[in-house]
């Protein structure tokens, strides 16, 4: 099934990365629904972040190369997100040699999409955009990836970014858009880091600033962080109208910690684009859940959405949690096992994990 906009998965959360089987399952399920790219960028892979100068161990590199082959076989582009931690503070000859070495290692994994991620780092520098553009130019001349994507340090209008990473300099996006080659795509999450709604109108200004339609990094159904990890984000997509294709270059979704359960909202996004104004998020949820989980488990999940998605762990007393655990432990299905694990606290993310990733 084709989609009017290129859809993709972004494994870009804090917490334990997905298993190899979880990734393969996602590609098998979602490629036929119109998903065309997979970006591997988990925050826990420190050899893409704070320890980016170090190569991946041979076993991990081989596993990623094998997954790249699986993606190609399914008609899905494989990409990697590289976060060269605060490289712009000292982009000297030693740093350039290390970066060139890293790019050669990524080439060996057959990376088609290379995302250079400047998010979640200090950004209160007056010439930040110029420094970052210099790094991207350097990368563009040395990578074999045929698509380059940049995540700015300020990837949303959300003021929380300025509070956490320092105030953005005036004209940051305009300078970045002017300096980057027109072929380079740029991520944007919307008016907020976790946007409740993304519309063409909300993207008009940033399109002008960047001199190109942005590529959406949609932070749903991701559920990392100390607060969000206490909820399962299961509901169907809303607030992403079918008129978006003309306003964005592509639409990637940052997936949840639970690979099987992530498939449910992912399928509904594809349906929302396919059906347009005929899309109804309630039936879309049940249809997607049934496809992923089977009829009985999907019906059970629909009945428990208020507890699992809306209320979350903090509002479940011990009795309710025990009853839910027994209910889902009775199902022999990986999706049910993910719910049991979540109820047991297996997916809880701490502030310390986020600070050190």
Residue, then its C-alpha position, 0 to 999 in steps of 0.5 A: x500500500x502506498x501513502x501520499x507521504x513517505x512514512x518511517x519509523x524512528x527508534x529514537x527513545x531513551x531506554x533499552x533499544x528494541x531487540x533485533x526481532x522487534x525491529x524485523x517484526x516492525x518492518x514485516x508488519x509496516x512495510x506493506x502499510x506504506x512505511x518506507x524508512x527505518x532510522x536506528x537512533x536509540x539514545x542508549x547506543x552511546x557509540x552513536x552519542x557520547x562515545x561516538x568516536x568508538x566503533x561498534x563491537x563487531x557483533x553489534x555492527x554485524x547485527x545492524x548490517x544484517x538488519x539493513x539487508x532485511x530492510x532492503x529486502x522489504x523495500x525499506x530504507x535503513x538509516x542511522x542517527x549519529x549524535x556527535x556530542x557537542x562536536x561543534x565546541x572543538x571541530x579541529x583536525x583530530x575531531x575531523x579524523x574521528x568523524x571520517x573514521x565513523x562515517x566509514x564504519x557506518x558505510x560498512x553497515x550499508x546506511x542509506x539515510x544518515x541523520x546528524x542529530x544535534x538535539x539534546x545538547x547545549x545550544x546557546x552559542x551565537x554562531x551555532x548554526x554556522x558551526x553545525x552547517x560546517x559539520x554537515x558539509x564535512x559529512x556530506x562530502x564523505x558519506x555514502x548515504x544517499x540521503x542526509x537529514x539534520x535534527x537542529x538543536x532547536x527542533x520545535x518552537x517549544x520553550x522547554x528546549x531553551x530552558x533545558x539547553x540554553x536560549x536559542x540565538x536569533x535567526x538560528x533556523x534561518x541561518x541553518x536553512x540558508x547554509x545547508x545544501x537544499x538536498x539536506x532534509x531537516x527534522x521538526x517535531x511541531x509547535x511542541x516537543x510532543x505535539x498534540x496537533x500538527x497542521x500545514x498552518x503550523x508548518x508554514x513559518x518553519x518551512x520559510x525559515x528552513x527554505x524547505x518543507x521539514x521532515x516530521x519527527x513525530x513524538x508519538x507513540x514514544x513513551x520514554x522519560x520518567x513521566x511518559x514511561x508510566x503510560x502505554x501510548x496505544x490510541x490511534x493517531x489524531x491531529x495529523x490531517x491528511x492535508x499534511x503531505x504537501x507541507x512535509x517532506x516525510x513523516x517519521x514516528x518515534x516509536x514506543x519502548x514496546x515494539x509490538x504495541x507500537x505497531x498499533x498506532x503506527x498502522x492507524x497513521x497509515x490509515x489516516x493518510x489512506x482514508x483522509x476525511x473518512x478516517x475515524x480514529x476509534x474504528x482504526x484503533x480496533x482494526x489495527x489492534x486486531x491485526x496486531x494482537x488478534x480479536x480477543x486480545x484486541x477487545x481486551x485492550x480496547x476495554x482497558x485503554x483508560x487504565x493503560x493509556x490514560x491513567x498510567x501506573x501511578x493511578x493504578x492501585x495494587x489491586x487493579x494492577x494485579x488484576x490487569x497483570x493476571x488478565x494479560x498473563x493469560x494471553x500467549x502473545x508478545x503484545x500481552x507480555x509487553x503489557x505485563x512487563x510494563x505493569x511490573x515496571x520493566x520499562x520505567x525510565x529514570x532521570x539518571x538514564x536520560x542524563x547519561x545517555 
